[in-house]
């Protein structure tokens, strides 16, 4: 019988990272467990390549990761990082964004100074600058949310779509989502091993739903007020606490760590 191994896929903001201060302190026990047992921890996020590389260094991991809501897969290699594109490039996304902005009040990261992004996100100005270094997608603020359906229809005509994250809307390639990128990586791991892989994913926002649907064990993290996004996924586990504390609690039970 072949061995089984687990791969963990995790969102960052509001999941592994605290929603308010971006700390992962409460997740350290299980982070140490995953590292010591060589269990892959794959970050799946709306953040940029620059942001995730910095976070991986803090977490002391060096695994492939998925950026900008599944638009790109970044794989460490001898020369640095290989980028696998799953959608349109940023120049195309921005050209479409500017077209929509003529009729609907939207403001993207590109339109904001570093200080303004820092204000909206709670990041330092330096980290806000990293958040603006987009490769595939544009986070934005929609001033009149009653026009979301109209905006999405416009985007769909250009083979683009809109997803809602924890703080912003995101203009992305249509059909691009975290699940497609996850499937690509699972297949890649499978090609390199004769082991069977069990998969776990943890997330807290609407843009995590397809990720949760695509794994064996989906884990939904509550918002800071204890509420959950609507979700009817089969065999869903709801974490008992928000953020990294809930993340840690669920994985501790999953791996039966005393």
Buried (B, 14 or more C-beta within 10 A) or exposed (E): EEEEBBBBBBBBBBBBBBBEEBEBEBBEEBBEBBEEEEBBBBBBBBBBBBBBBBBBEEBEBEBBBBBBBBBBBBEBEEEEEEEBEBBBBBEBBBEBBBEBBEEBEBBBBBBBEBEBBBEBBBBEEEBBBBBBEBBBBBBBBBEEEEBBEEBBEBBEEBBBBBBBBBBBBBBBBBEBBBBBBBBBBBEBBEEEEEEEBBBBBBBBBBBBBBBBBBBEBBBBBBBEEEEBBEBEEEEBBEBEBBBBBBBBBBBBEBBEEE
